[in-house]
């Protein structure tokens, strides 16, 4: 059952200044990928998002997404995935890292019925959360458990709970 929260701010003279209505899902839904990994989801506005990064090593058609320890070329044949810092212990919490070409191929890395968000998906999410200047604070995990720094704008009312998952560069390795 959806839960709605409303925040109403008024001026001293009683005029309505701002109304923010945000709907979030009160019931956790899950989705399962080809490998059997289970992901929690959250509804934000009219969209449903996975609350976790992908962990799969296969496309939805069963084709394997390989990994490698060597630097990879930046071309359409670079279809790879990695555990952050080549440490499998990082997968459970942070998911896997994928090359752009591994996610942009016509094979779907996401669970059936899902897709990698495009710019319009991110724009809709950001707009619903109040715009680019404040949306991140409404999506990041609060506290310093997984983040090196935080501030008072990080409140996570969306329940998205974004974590810092890192990246892998060709020459620079993991960062």
JOCOR-V934650 format. One record per backbone hydrogen bond with DSSP energy under -0.5 kcal/mol. CO is the residue of the C=O (numbers start at 1). NH is the residue of the N-H. E is the energy in kcal/mol with one decimal. If there is no record, write none. Layout:
# JOCOR-V934650
CO:NH:E, CO:NH:E
This chain:
# JOCOR-V934650
1:26:-0.6, 3:24:-2.3, 5:22:-2.4, 7:9:-0.5, 7:20:-2.0, 9:17:-1.8, 9:18:-1.5, 11:14:-1.7, 15:11:-2.1, 18:9:-2.0, 19:21:-0.5, 20:7:-2.0, 20:22:-0.5, 22:5:-2.3, 22:24:-0.5, 23:45:-1.3, 24:3:-2.5, 26:28:-0.5, 29:41:-2.0, 31:39:-2.9, 33:36:-1.7, 37:33:-2.0, 39:31:-1.9, 40:51:-3.1, 41:29:-0.6, 42:44:-0.5, 42:49:-3.1, 43:25:-0.8, 44:47:-1.9, 47:44:-2.6, 49:42:-2.5, 54:96:-3.3, 57:65:-3.5, 59:62:-2.2, 63:59:-2.8, 64:66:-0.7, 66:81:-1.8, 73:75:-1.2, 75:78:-2.3, 77:79:-1.8, 78:80:-0.8, 79:66:-0.5, 80:99:-2.1, 82:97:-2.8, 83:86:-2.4, 84:87:-1.7, 86:88:-0.6, 87:90:-2.4, 88:91:-1.2, 88:92:-0.5, 90:94:-2.6, 91:95:-2.2, 95:84:-0.6, 97:82:-2.4, 99:103:-1.3, 100:103:-0.5, 100:104:-2.2, 101:105:-0.9, 107:109:-0.6, 108:60:-2.7, 111:114:-2.2, 118:122:-2.1, 119:123:-2.6, 120:124:-2.3, 121:125:-2.2, 122:126:-2.9, 123:127:-2.9, 124:128:-2.2, 125:129:-1.9, 126:131:-3.2, 127:130:-1.4, 131:134:-1.5, 131:135:-2.2, 132:136:-0.5, 134:138:-0.9, 135:138:-0.8, 136:139:-1.7, 136:140:-1.9, 137:155:-2.3, 137:156:-2.1, 138:158:-1.6, 139:162:-3.5, 151:154:-1.7, 153:155:-1.0, 156:159:-1.2, 162:141:-2.2, 163:165:-0.8, 167:175:-2.4, 169:173:-1.1, 173:169:-3.9
